[in-house]
Amino acid sequence: MLKKLFSGKRVSVMAIALVMIMCLSLFCTALAVTVPTTTRDGYADAVDLYYEVTDAMRNFILDSPELAQEEYISSWDIKDSVFPFSTYMSLTRDFCEDQERLDKAVSLWMNESNFKDTQFIHDAPNDYRLTGIWLSRNASFEVTCQFDPRTGALQMSCHDEQDESGWASVTVEFMPLGGGVYAAQMIGTGIRYHKALITYRNGKLEAFDYFRYASFADVSFQSIFPDAQGLDSGWVYDDYAIGYPFTYDGQTLQL
């Protein structure tokens, strides 16, 4: 190609080298745009996506006719038990690297009358920590929030001094696996343990595997943040634990 391009002309070795360097630079630039980079709203955007994906699964389960036919489901309030609402998650959902947005989010904690002695630590990008005292519970707390720009994963965890179970009051992890597939898990005092693989593309729920443990007795929690390999339905379902499995293949919901 270079021979044809410069045919009939006297071209120095330096000129040819310059062209080759330019081509290499363009090639490397094309590769670079495919590598995830830190975004200002990384954690906040990841939380929004977590809610969008898990809400789609929750609403699908609640609206399914199969659910009404299962009597055992009535033993627990499924509306509040499929990746249930977390106050900590809600109050941290605007943490990000956009300083103006972050300042507003932190002010919610600082001005919340139910908290006192609140301190905010932001020592590294995409890493946030809050400590303080929850007055209504008369207990200190620590909330940590992290986002990994390389994988798009998030982790939110809160520890409460009143919690003697050995588990955090609540931990939420969410990670894109590629191809519109997402892994999510949530564990905490009073909310048990939830795991799911959800296929969600272009705003549409296509499939999922979801398992809610009935108790902590059989739980063996392993973090998937910031990266985890080989997550499949075998990761979601535990043959040795008592719980509630839900499987949707795009056509049929199995309980």
C-alpha positions in Angstrom: 0.0 0.0 0.0 2.8 2.4 0.9 4.7 1.5 -2.3 1.7 2.3 -4.4 1.0 5.5 -2.4 4.5 6.9 -2.9 5.2 5.4 -6.4 7.1 7.7 -8.7 8.1 10.0 -5.9 11.3 10.4 -3.9 10.3 9.8 -0.3 12.7 9.8 2.5 12.8 7.0 5.1 11.7 9.6 7.7 8.6 10.5 5.8 7.6 6.8 5.5 8.2 6.3 9.2 6.1 9.3 10.0 3.1 7.9 8.0 3.5 4.5 9.7 3.5 6.2 13.2 0.4 8.2 12.3 -1.4 5.0 11.2 -0.3 3.2 14.4 -1.5 6.1 16.4 -5.0 6.0 14.8 -5.1 2.3 15.3 -4.3 2.6 19.0 -6.9 5.4 19.4 -9.5 3.1 17.9 -8.6 0.5 20.5 -8.6 2.9 23.3 -12.2 4.0 23.0 -13.3 0.4 23.7 -11.6 0.4 27.1 -13.9 1.6 30.0 -12.8 4.8 31.6 -13.8 6.7 34.7 -16.9 8.7 34.3 -18.1 11.6 36.5 -21.4 9.8 37.3 -20.0 6.2 37.4 -21.4 5.0 40.8 -24.6 7.0 40.4 -25.3 5.7 36.9 -24.5 2.1 38.1 -27.1 2.5 40.9 -29.7 3.8 38.4 -29.0 0.8 36.2 -29.2 -1.6 39.1 -32.7 -0.2 40.0 -33.8 -0.3 36.4 -32.8 -4.0 35.9 -33.9 -5.4 39.3 -37.2 -3.4 39.2 -38.0 -4.9 35.8 -37.5 -8.4 37.3 -39.5 -7.6 40.4 -42.4 -6.1 38.5 -42.5 -9.1 36.2 -42.7 -11.5 39.1 -45.4 -9.5 40.9 -47.5 -9.3 37.7 -47.2 -12.9 36.7 -50.2 -15.2 37.0 -48.0 -18.1 38.1 -47.3 -16.2 41.3 -50.9 -16.2 42.4 -51.1 -20.0 42.0 -48.3 -20.7 44.5 -49.7 -20.8 48.0 -46.2 -20.9 49.7 -45.4 -17.5 48.4 -48.0 -16.0 50.7 -45.8 -16.9 53.6 -43.7 -13.8 52.9 -44.4 -10.4 51.5 -42.8 -10.8 48.0 -43.5 -7.1 47.1 -40.9 -6.0 49.7 -38.7 -9.1 49.4 -37.4 -9.2 45.8 -34.3 -7.1 46.1 -36.0 -4.9 48.7 -35.7 -1.2 49.0 -32.6 0.0 51.0 -32.5 3.4 52.7 -28.7 3.4 52.4 -28.8 2.7 48.7 -31.4 5.4 48.2 -29.4 8.0 50.1 -26.1 7.2 48.3 -27.5 6.8 44.7 -26.1 10.3 43.7 -22.5 9.7 44.8 -20.3 10.3 41.8 -17.2 12.3 40.6 -19.3 15.3 39.5 -18.5 17.6 42.5 -21.7 19.6 42.3 -23.9 16.5 42.3 -21.8 14.8 45.0 -22.0 17.9 47.3 -25.8 17.8 47.0 -25.9 14.1 47.8 -23.6 14.5 50.9 -25.7 17.4 52.1 -28.7 15.1 52.4 -26.8 13.1 55.0 -25.4 16.2 56.8 -28.8 17.8 57.0 -30.8 14.6 57.9 -32.2 15.1 61.4 -32.1 11.4 62.1 -28.3 11.4 61.8 -25.6 13.2 63.8 -21.8 13.4 63.8 -21.8 12.5 60.1 -18.5 12.5 58.3 -17.8 12.0 54.6 -14.6 10.5 53.3 -13.7 10.6 49.6 -10.0 9.8 49.4 -10.0 8.1 45.9 -12.0 8.3 42.7 -15.2 6.2 42.8 -14.7 5.4 46.5 -17.0 7.0 49.1 -17.4 6.4 52.8 -19.8 7.8 55.4 -19.8 7.4 59.2 -22.2 8.7 61.8 -24.8 7.9 64.4 -28.4 6.9 63.5 -30.3 8.6 66.3 -33.5 6.6 66.1 -31.5 3.4 66.5 -28.9 4.9 68.9 -26.2 3.2 66.8 -23.2 4.2 64.8 -23.0 3.2 61.2 -20.5 3.1 58.3 -21.5 3.1 54.7 -19.0 2.4 51.9 -19.8 2.8 48.2 -17.5 1.8 45.4 -17.6 1.8 41.6 -15.1 0.0 39.3 -14.9 1.9 35.9 -13.2 -1.1 34.4 -16.1 -3.5 34.9 -19.0 -1.2 35.6 -19.6 -2.9 38.9 -20.8 -1.4 42.1 -20.8 -2.3 45.8 -22.7 -0.6 48.6 -22.2 -1.9 52.1 -23.4 -0.6 55.5 -22.4 -1.9 58.9 -24.4 -1.1 62.0 -23.0 -1.5 65.5 -26.3 -3.0 66.7 -26.1 -5.8 64.2 -24.7 -8.8 66.0 -25.4 -11.4 63.2 -22.0 -11.1 61.7 -23.4 -9.8 58.5 -23.5 -6.2 57.3 -26.8 -4.5 57.8 -27.0 -4.5 54.0 -24.6 -5.2 51.1 -25.6 -4.8 47.5 -23.4 -5.8 44.5 -24.2 -5.4 40.8 -22.0 -6.1 37.8 -22.6 -6.1 34.0 -21.4 -9.3 32.5 -21.7 -8.2 28.9 -24.3 -8.9 26.2 -27.1 -7.4 28.3 -26.6 -9.8 31.2 -26.2 -8.6 34.8 -25.3 -10.2 38.1 -26.8 -8.9 41.3 -26.8 -9.9 44.9 -28.1 -8.4 48.1 -27.7 -9.6 51.7 -28.5 -8.1 55.0 -30.1 -8.3 58.4 -33.9 -8.7 58.0 -33.8 -9.0 54.2 -32.1 -12.4 53.9 -30.0 -13.2 50.8 -30.8 -12.6 47.1 -29.0 -13.6 44.0 -29.9 -13.1 40.3 -28.6 -13.2 36.8 -30.8 -11.0 34.6 -30.9 -10.5 30.9 -32.1 -7.0 30.1 -31.6 -5.4 26.7 -32.9 -2.2 25.2 -35.2 -1.6 28.1 -36.8 -5.1 27.9 -36.5 -8.0 30.4 -35.6 -11.1 28.4 -34.7 -13.7 31.0 -33.6 -14.2 34.6 -32.5 -16.7 37.3 -33.4 -15.5 40.8 -33.1 -17.2 44.2 -34.1 -15.8 47.6 -32.8 -17.7 50.6 -35.3 -18.5 53.3 -32.8 -18.1 56.1 -29.2 -17.3 56.9 -28.5 -20.9 58.0 -27.4 -22.1 54.6 -25.8 -18.8 53.3 -22.2 -18.8 52.0 -21.7 -15.3 50.8 -19.0 -14.5 48.3 -18.4 -11.1 46.9 -18.5 -10.6 43.1 -17.0 -7.1 43.3 -15.2 -5.8 41.4 -15.0 -8.7 39.0 -16.1 -12.3 38.9 -15.8 -15.0 36.3 -18.0 -17.9 35.3 -21.2 -16.7 36.8 -24.1 -18.8 35.6 -27.4 -20.3 36.9 -25.3 -22.6 39.1 -24.1 -19.5 40.9 -27.6 -18.3 41.5 -29.2 -21.6 42.7 -28.1 -23.5 45.8 -29.3 -27.1 45.8 -28.5 -27.4 49.5 -30.3 -24.3 50.7 -34.0 -23.7 51.5 -35.4 -20.8 49.5 -37.5 -19.6 46.6 -36.2 -20.1 43.0 -37.6 -18.2 40.0 -36.6 -18.9 36.5 -37.7 -17.1 33.4 -36.5 -18.2 29.9 -38.3 -15.5 27.9 -41.5 -17.5 27.6 -42.3 -19.3 30.9 -41.8 -18.4 34.5 -41.0 -21.4 36.7 -41.3 -21.2 40.5 
